């Protein structure tokens, strides 16, 4: 998987393991080009398959479109 470093964030430069899963997810999303605000929202939504999302972006899909493709279906019931 290709990694594109777009922004440097202190929480993402740690030499040890991330503090929690949400921080790790946010850092990975920022690394591949998600805007920090969008990365934060996506990182907190455990319904989104992060690996599938990163795979789409790695194959050239823009982050916003990849998110739209994998967005959870909202139930009307």
C-alpha positions as CSV (number, residue, x, y, z in Angstrom):
1,X,0.0,0.0,0.0
2,X,1.4,3.4,-0.9
3,X,1.6,6.1,1.7
4,X,1.4,9.8,0.9
5,X,2.6,12.0,3.7
6,X,0.5,15.1,3.4
7,X,0.7,16.6,6.9
8,X,2.9,16.1,9.9
9,X,0.8,15.7,13.1
10,X,2.6,15.2,16.4
11,X,0.3,12.3,17.4
12,X,1.3,10.5,14.2
13,X,5.0,10.8,14.7
14,X,5.2,8.7,17.9
15,X,7.9,6.1,18.0
16,X,5.8,3.8,20.0
17,X,2.3,2.3,19.4
18,X,-0.6,4.7,19.1
19,X,-2.5,5.6,22.2
20,X,-5.7,4.0,20.8
21,X,-7.3,2.7,17.6
22,X,-9.0,5.9,16.7
23,X,-5.7,7.8,16.8
24,X,-4.1,5.1,14.6
25,X,-7.0,5.3,12.1
26,X,-6.9,9.1,12.0
27,X,-3.2,9.1,11.3
28,X,-3.5,6.5,8.5
29,X,-6.3,8.6,6.9
30,X,-4.2,11.8,7.1
31,X,-1.2,10.0,5.6
32,X,-3.2,9.0,2.5
33,X,-4.6,12.5,1.9
34,X,-7.8,12.9,4.0
35,X,-8.3,16.4,5.4
36,X,-7.8,16.3,9.2
37,X,-11.4,17.1,10.0
38,X,-12.7,14.4,7.7
39,X,-10.1,12.0,8.9
40,X,-11.2,12.6,12.5
41,X,-14.9,11.9,11.6
42,X,-14.1,8.7,9.7
43,X,-11.6,7.5,12.3
44,X,-14.4,7.6,14.9
45,X,-16.9,5.7,12.8
46,X,-16.2,2.1,13.4
47,X,-18.8,1.1,10.7
48,X,-16.3,2.1,8.0
49,X,-13.8,-0.6,6.9
50,X,-10.6,1.3,7.1
51,X,-8.6,-1.2,5.1
52,X,-11.1,-1.2,2.2
53,X,-11.1,2.6,2.3
54,X,-7.3,2.8,2.2
55,X,-7.2,0.2,-0.6
56,X,-9.5,2.3,-2.8
57,X,-7.4,5.4,-2.2
58,X,-4.2,3.4,-2.9
59,X,-5.7,2.5,-6.3
60,X,-6.2,6.1,-7.2
61,X,-9.7,6.8,-5.9
62,X,-10.1,10.3,-4.4
63,X,-10.6,10.1,-0.6
64,X,-14.1,11.7,-0.7
65,X,-15.3,9.3,-3.4
66,X,-13.8,6.3,-1.6
67,X,-15.6,7.3,1.5
68,X,-18.9,7.7,-0.4
69,X,-18.5,4.3,-1.9
70,X,-18.0,2.6,1.5
71,X,-20.4,4.8,3.5
72,X,-22.7,2.8,5.7
73,X,-26.2,2.5,4.5
74,X,-28.6,4.4,6.7
75,X,-31.6,2.5,7.8
76,X,-35.0,4.3,7.4
77,X,-36.7,2.0,9.8
